[in-house]
Amino acid sequence: MDAGRVVFRNRIDAGRALGVVLAGVDLDRPLLVGLARGGVPVAVAAAAVLGEAAEVDVGVARKVTRPGRPEAGLGAVASDGEPVWFTVALERQGLTPDALAGAVAEERAEARRREAAYGATWRERAPGRDVVLVDDGVATGVTALAALRALEAAGPSRLVLGAPVIAATTAERLAHEWGGEVVAVTVPPRFRAVGDHYEDFGQLSDDDVRRALGRG
């Protein structure tokens, strides 16, 4: 382990740490939208630190892959909005966005199905609010960016990306491509994977998401 690396016990511990950082950002009645699945318990724990004025909801963004190659992420799409692409990855695969229109439609439909199953209401709650998109960590930023674009369209008064850990190169790219506020507990200069910063980074189920939200 690198000396000085921040390691969280689990997503609850990470969320509490993120909540402390967000408390210094001067948010007004924030709506924390946890990016399912792992961002939801982080958002719930962060909101508990921020107090009764903070509310929690859930959003979904899905990776877009080459048909038959689920391990090869080429972009991401949220339940609303246009997809965000790994341009370099598309070029390496010899593909264009038009060639992946079917995959985009499938993943957008799945994102909408999951949001409905989780009881997501951010479209109605986000307009005019301070909104924080929360994930358990941000590696490439493509999934987060797709979700941010969807939230932007809902008309929040302020939109922040919050995560316990984000890769330094990704934070720089988001500042250039998105230009919004990014808040993190740690931004390590050497980054391999989000899971390296957790003692417990187990996979979560849909039932785990609903329980975290108090809806299951």
C-alpha positions in Angstrom: 0.0 0.0 0.0 1.3 3.5 -0.9 2.2 5.6 2.2 -0.5 8.1 2.8 -3.2 6.4 0.7 -6.7 7.0 2.1 -8.5 3.8 2.6 -12.1 3.6 3.8 -13.5 0.8 5.8 -16.6 0.5 3.6 -19.0 2.7 1.7 -20.7 4.0 4.9 -17.3 5.1 6.3 -16.5 6.7 2.9 -19.9 8.5 2.9 -19.4 10.0 6.3 -16.0 11.3 5.2 -17.5 12.8 2.1 -20.3 14.3 4.1 -17.7 16.2 6.2 -16.1 17.6 3.1 -19.5 18.5 1.6 -20.4 20.3 4.8 -17.8 22.9 3.9 -19.3 23.6 0.5 -22.2 25.7 1.7 -25.0 23.7 0.1 -28.6 24.8 0.4 -31.1 22.0 1.1 -29.0 19.6 -1.0 -30.5 16.6 -2.9 -27.8 13.9 -2.9 -28.4 11.5 -5.9 -26.5 8.3 -5.4 -25.3 6.6 -8.5 -26.5 3.0 -8.3 -25.5 0.8 -7.1 -22.4 1.7 -5.0 -23.0 5.4 -4.7 -26.3 5.0 -2.9 -25.0 4.0 0.6 -22.3 6.6 0.2 -25.0 9.3 -0.5 -27.1 8.1 2.5 -24.2 8.3 4.9 -23.1 11.7 3.6 -26.6 13.1 3.9 -26.8 11.9 7.5 -23.7 14.1 8.2 -25.2 17.1 6.5 -28.4 16.9 8.6 -32.1 17.0 8.2 -32.1 19.5 5.3 -30.3 17.0 3.1 -32.3 14.5 1.0 -31.3 11.4 -0.9 -32.4 9.9 -4.2 -31.0 7.5 -6.7 -29.8 7.7 -10.4 -28.6 5.1 -12.9 -26.1 5.3 -15.7 -25.0 2.3 -17.7 -21.8 1.4 -19.5 -22.1 1.0 -23.3 -20.1 -1.9 -24.7 -19.5 -3.5 -28.0 -22.1 -6.3 -28.7 -20.6 -9.6 -27.4 -17.8 -7.8 -25.6 -19.3 -6.7 -22.2 -15.8 -6.1 -20.8 -15.0 -3.5 -23.3 -16.5 -0.2 -22.1 -16.9 2.3 -25.0 -19.1 4.9 -23.3 -22.0 5.4 -20.9 -25.6 6.5 -21.0 -28.0 7.6 -18.3 -31.8 7.2 -18.2 -32.0 10.7 -19.9 -29.7 12.5 -22.2 -27.1 11.7 -24.9 -24.4 9.1 -24.4 -20.9 10.0 -23.4 -18.1 8.2 -25.4 -14.6 7.0 -25.0 -13.5 8.5 -28.3 -10.1 6.8 -28.3 -11.7 3.4 -27.5 -14.2 3.9 -30.3 -11.4 4.6 -32.8 -9.4 1.6 -31.6 -12.5 -0.6 -32.2 -13.2 0.9 -35.6 -16.7 1.9 -34.4 -18.9 5.0 -34.6 -21.6 6.1 -32.2 -24.2 5.3 -34.9 -23.0 1.7 -35.0 -23.8 1.4 -31.3 -27.3 3.0 -31.4 -28.9 -0.3 -30.6 -26.7 -0.8 -27.5 -27.4 2.7 -26.3 -31.1 2.2 -26.6 -30.9 -1.1 -24.6 -28.8 0.4 -21.8 -31.0 3.6 -21.6 -34.0 1.4 -21.3 -32.3 -0.7 -18.6 -31.3 2.5 -16.7 -35.0 3.7 -16.8 -36.2 0.3 -15.7 -33.9 0.3 -12.7 -34.7 3.8 -11.7 -38.4 2.9 -11.7 -37.7 -0.2 -9.6 -35.7 1.9 -7.1 -38.4 4.6 -7.0 -36.2 7.4 -8.3 -37.9 10.8 -8.2 -34.9 13.2 -9.0 -36.6 14.6 -12.1 -39.3 16.1 -9.9 -37.1 17.0 -7.0 -34.0 18.4 -8.7 -35.3 21.6 -10.4 -34.1 24.7 -8.5 -32.2 22.6 -5.9 -28.6 22.2 -5.0 -27.9 18.7 -6.3 -24.9 16.5 -5.6 -24.3 13.4 -7.8 -22.6 10.9 -5.5 -20.6 7.8 -6.4 -18.4 5.5 -4.4 -15.4 6.5 -6.5 -14.7 7.9 -10.0 -12.1 6.2 -12.2 -12.7 7.2 -15.9 -15.5 9.6 -15.2 -17.6 8.5 -18.2 -20.5 7.0 -16.3 -20.5 10.0 -13.9 -20.5 12.5 -16.8 -23.5 10.8 -18.4 -25.4 11.0 -15.1 -24.3 14.7 -14.7 -25.6 15.6 -18.1 -29.0 14.0 -17.3 -29.2 15.9 -14.0 -28.2 19.2 -15.7 -31.2 18.8 -17.9 -33.5 18.7 -14.8 -32.6 22.3 -14.0 -30.8 22.3 -10.6 -29.7 25.6 -9.3 -26.3 24.1 -8.6 -24.8 20.7 -9.5 -21.8 19.1 -7.8 -20.1 15.8 -8.3 -19.1 14.2 -5.0 -17.0 11.1 -4.4 -14.8 9.7 -1.7 -12.0 9.2 -4.3 -11.4 10.4 -7.8 -8.4 9.9 -10.1 -6.5 13.1 -10.5 -6.4 12.8 -14.3 -10.2 12.3 -14.3 -10.8 15.3 -12.1 -8.7 17.4 -14.6 -10.7 16.0 -17.6 -14.0 16.7 -16.0 -13.0 20.2 -15.2 -12.3 20.6 -18.9 -15.2 18.6 -20.4 -17.9 19.4 -17.8 -16.7 22.5 -16.0 -18.7 21.9 -12.8 -17.8 21.5 -9.2 -16.0 18.3 -8.1 -15.7 17.5 -4.4 -13.6 14.5 -3.2 -12.1 13.3 0.0 -8.9 12.2 -1.8 -7.5 12.7 -5.3 -4.6 10.4 -5.4 -1.9 11.2 -8.0 -1.4 7.4 -8.6 -4.7 5.7 -9.2 -5.4 2.1 -10.3 -8.9 1.2 -9.1 -11.6 2.6 -6.8 -11.6 -0.7 -4.8 -8.0 -0.1 -3.8 -9.3 2.6 -1.5 -11.7 0.3 0.4 -11.2 -2.5 2.9 -14.7 -3.8 2.0 -15.8 -3.1 -1.6 -18.2 -5.9 -2.1 -20.8 -5.9 -4.8 -24.3 -4.6 -4.0 -27.6 -5.9 -5.1 -30.8 -4.1 -6.1 -32.2 -5.1 -2.7 -29.2 -3.5 -1.0 -30.0 -0.2 -2.9 -33.6 -0.3 -1.8 -32.8 -1.0 1.8 -30.2 1.8 1.9 -33.0 4.2 0.6 -35.5 2.8 3.1 -37.7 1.5 0.2 -37.2 -2.2 0.6 
